[in-house]
Amino acid sequence: MRLTQLVTHWEPDEALAMIQLLDQLKELLWSAYGEEIVRQEYAEQQHRKLGEEQLMLEFEDPVPF
């Protein structure tokens, strides 16, 4: 595994440039993958919701001991 270091202390203008870069990257990713991301998030939400509903069900069967 390779590790990469990222400088996290910038001058204000460098920090602004990084924010602008990240904003552009976010826009590009949403343009390219937005619909797929939304579908995946929806599917995961439905899966979690089903799991929560199943956990809330109470058993009516008597315990045999």
N, C-alpha and C positions, 0 to 999 in steps of 0.2 A: 504494500500500500504506500502510495506517495502522499505526503502531506504538503500543503501549500500554505504559506503564510500570507496573511492579508494585513496590510497597514491599516490601522484603525484610528490613527491620529493625523488629521489633515488640517490644512489651512481652510478658512471658511469658503474660499472660492473653489478649492479642491473638493470639499464636502458637497457643495452645490452641484458641481460637475458630476459627482458620483450619484447624487439623487436624480439628476436629469437622465443619466445613463440608465439607472434602474427603472425610472418611469417609462423610458422608451422600450426597454426590454419587456416590461410588464405589458405594455400596449401591443407589442409584437406577438408575445405569447398568447394573449387573449384573442388577437386576430387569427392566429394560426390554430389554436386549440380550444378556444372558448366554448364552443358547443360540446365538444368531447368532455371538457372539464365539468361543465354543468351537468351533463348526463351522468358522469361518474359520481359526482357529489350527490346527486339525487338518488342514484342507486344505493350508495352507501348509507344515506339518511334513511331510506326505506328499509334497508337491512337492519339498521340499528333500531328503528321503530318497531319492526317485527320482533326483534329480540326482547325489547322492553315489554311489549304486549304479552309475549309468551312468559316472561318472568312474573308478570302480575297475575297470571291465572292461578286460581287456587284449586287444589285437588279436592275432589269430593269423596274419593275412595277412603274407606276407613283404614287406619294403620293396623295391621294384624298382630301387633304385640302390645 
